[in-house]
Amino acid sequence: MENISSASELQDAIQLLEAKQTVSLMTMKSNFRKAYENLKPINLIGNILDEITTSPFLTNNIIDSAIGLTAGYISRKAVVKESDGMLRKLFGIVLQFGVTNLVAQNPESVKSFGKFIFQRIFPKKGIESE
C-alpha cells in the first residue's frame, strides 16, 4: 500500500475501505441467508430427494436393496410361517439375513433368474403357422 501524505488522500482511503467493508458485509449477509435456507429441514429433505432421483447409481442401489429385503422377508415367512418354535424363528432370521445379503450383492443374477421364471410362467405367444 502506498503512503498517505495528505488529509484528502486519508479521507479517500477511509471511504474506499468503508465501501469495501459495506460490500463484504452485504456478501456475508447474503451467504448467511443462503446457508440458513439450505439448512432448513424441508430444504434438506428436498435436496436429498433431488440427489437420489437424479443419480442412477443411487436409484439402482435402492432398488437392489429393496429386492434383497423383499426376498429375505419372503424366505423367512416361508420357513417360519406361524411357528412358535424359538429355533425355527432363529433359523428364519438367519435365513432372511443370508438371503438379503446374497440378493443385494448379486442383483443382476437375481434379475436374470426372475426374468427366466417370468418367461416360463408367461411365455410369449408367437405367430402360429397354419
C-alpha positions in Angstrom: 0.0 0.0 0.0 1.2 3.5 -0.8 2.0 6.1 1.9 -0.7 8.7 2.5 0.7 12.2 2.7 -2.3 14.5 2.8 -5.7 14.7 4.6 -7.6 14.3 1.3 -5.7 11.1 0.5 -6.5 9.8 4.0 -10.2 10.7 3.6 -10.2 8.9 0.2 -8.6 5.8 1.7 -11.1 5.8 4.5 -14.0 6.0 2.1 -12.6 3.2 0.0 -12.2 0.9 3.0 -15.7 1.8 4.2 -17.1 0.9 0.7 -15.1 -2.4 0.8 -16.5 -3.1 4.3 -20.1 -2.5 3.1 -19.7 -4.8 0.1 -18.2 -7.5 2.3 -21.0 -7.2 4.9 -23.6 -7.4 2.2 -21.9 -10.5 0.7 -21.6 -12.1 4.1 -25.3 -11.5 4.9 -26.3 -13.0 1.5 -24.2 -16.1 2.1 -25.7 -16.4 5.6 -29.2 -16.3 4.3 -28.4 -18.9 1.6 -26.8 -21.2 4.2 -29.8 -20.7 6.6 -32.3 -21.6 3.8 -30.3 -24.7 2.8 -30.2 -25.9 6.4 -34.0 -25.8 6.9 -35.3 -29.4 7.3 -37.7 -29.2 4.4 -34.9 -28.0 2.1 -32.5 -30.7 3.3 -35.1 -33.3 2.6 -35.8 -31.8 -0.8 -32.1 -31.6 -1.7 -31.6 -35.3 -0.7 -34.6 -36.4 -2.7 -33.4 -34.5 -5.8 -30.0 -36.1 -5.4 -31.5 -39.5 -5.2 -33.8 -39.2 -8.1 -31.1 -37.7 -10.4 -28.4 -40.3 -9.5 -28.9 -43.6 -11.4 -26.4 -45.2 -9.2 -28.3 -44.5 -6.0 -31.6 -45.4 -7.7 -30.2 -48.8 -8.7 -28.8 -49.4 -5.2 -32.1 -48.6 -3.6 -34.0 -51.0 -6.0 -31.4 -53.7 -5.5 -31.6 -53.3 -1.7 -35.4 -53.4 -1.8 -35.4 -56.6 -3.9 -32.9 -58.1 -1.4 -35.0 -57.2 1.6 -38.2 -58.5 0.0 -36.6 -61.8 -0.9 -35.2 -62.2 2.6 -38.6 -61.4 4.2 -40.4 -63.8 1.9 -37.9 -66.6 2.6 -38.2 -66.1 6.4 -42.0 -66.1 6.2 -41.9 -69.3 4.1 -39.8 -71.1 6.7 -41.2 -69.7 10.0 -44.9 -69.3 9.0 -46.9 -69.2 12.2 -44.5 -71.3 14.2 -44.0 -70.7 17.9 -40.7 -72.6 18.0 -37.7 -70.5 19.0 -35.2 -72.5 17.0 -37.4 -72.2 13.8 -37.7 -68.4 14.4 -33.9 -68.1 14.8 -33.3 -70.1 11.7 -35.8 -67.9 9.8 -33.9 -64.7 10.9 -30.6 -66.2 9.9 -32.0 -67.3 6.6 -33.6 -63.9 6.0 -30.2 -62.2 6.7 -28.4 -64.5 4.4 -30.8 -64.3 1.5 -31.0 -60.5 1.8 -27.2 -60.2 1.6 -26.9 -62.7 -1.2 -29.6 -61.0 -3.3 -28.3 -57.5 -2.5 -24.7 -58.4 -3.5 -25.8 -60.3 -6.7 -28.7 -58.3 -8.1 -28.0 -59.0 -11.8 -28.2 -62.8 -11.4 -31.4 -62.5 -9.4 -32.9 -60.2 -12.0 -32.0 -62.6 -14.8 -33.4 -65.6 -12.8 -36.6 -63.6 -12.2 -36.9 -62.9 -16.0 -36.3 -66.6 -16.7 -39.1 -67.6 -14.3 -41.4 -64.9 -15.6 -40.8 -66.1 -19.2 -41.6 -69.7 -18.2 -44.8 -68.7 -16.4 -46.0 -66.2 -19.1 -44.5 -67.4 -22.4 -44.8 -65.1 -25.4 -47.3 -66.5 -27.8 -45.7 -66.5 -31.3 -47.4 -66.5 -34.6 -48.7 -69.9 -35.1 -48.4 -71.4 -38.6 -51.5 -73.0 -40.0 
